[in-house]
């Protein structure tokens, strides 16, 4: 019984050793064969580059190109995993009458320059590639952000929301872009903002603009936000356009202005930075005892300034 088990174990070990030798011998054979040069056909994906500025490629003439190559087996194996992309330079296109084309000898040289030295291009399945160009124009238009924007409590926007770049170039057929005066971004929802922001968003293009390109097709929307403080300051009211010999007594003769801004800007405020006026000319035909007032001057450093009242009482006295 023990002897039979030993025989079975030996047979199993021999079989495992055989499998190991078979694997490595097969691998060696495969490596040896894939290291050899072969002649075979494959296909490349085509990318068209350097389209002349005045034109647009209306239709892709050919997306793949069948070729016969001489290359090592590993390279053909690689093409089976991931196709090679070759670029065709359309700035080298020729023109005959109204037709544009790129000759085989031209794009053959371009393809050969993109192949490794261990690979030889033998044949191409296509002769001349004809190009369907559409004449285009280019114009610069402003970008308008579409944004639902609100600030958190006690925060204000410094200056205004900016778009960078503020304009983009659109390129396409005249009939598509001639009436476009501006372009808009994708919708941004930004509620309760309490810090500076910069958001990258795409520029929207309608389906009708299928032959039009935007450069760039994305922009940055930015803004600076700060926490504001408030300060009240008493400013005397000045009556203007008072006729000679007339005296006006105002009640009150000074009003409160509520100022909002950065703390450092509010600290340096002085009543002389503001001018509040009442215009005597507004009394003409006015039998009332109240006169409107206006804030006619305020420093640039603050973001908002508002009067606590928009009118005052007055008494006139005319000297004889």
Order of alpha helices (4+ residues) and beta strands (2+ residues): alpha-beta-beta-beta-alpha-beta-beta-beta-alpha-beta-beta-beta-beta-beta-beta-beta-alpha-beta-beta-beta-beta-beta-beta-beta-beta-alpha-beta-beta-beta-beta
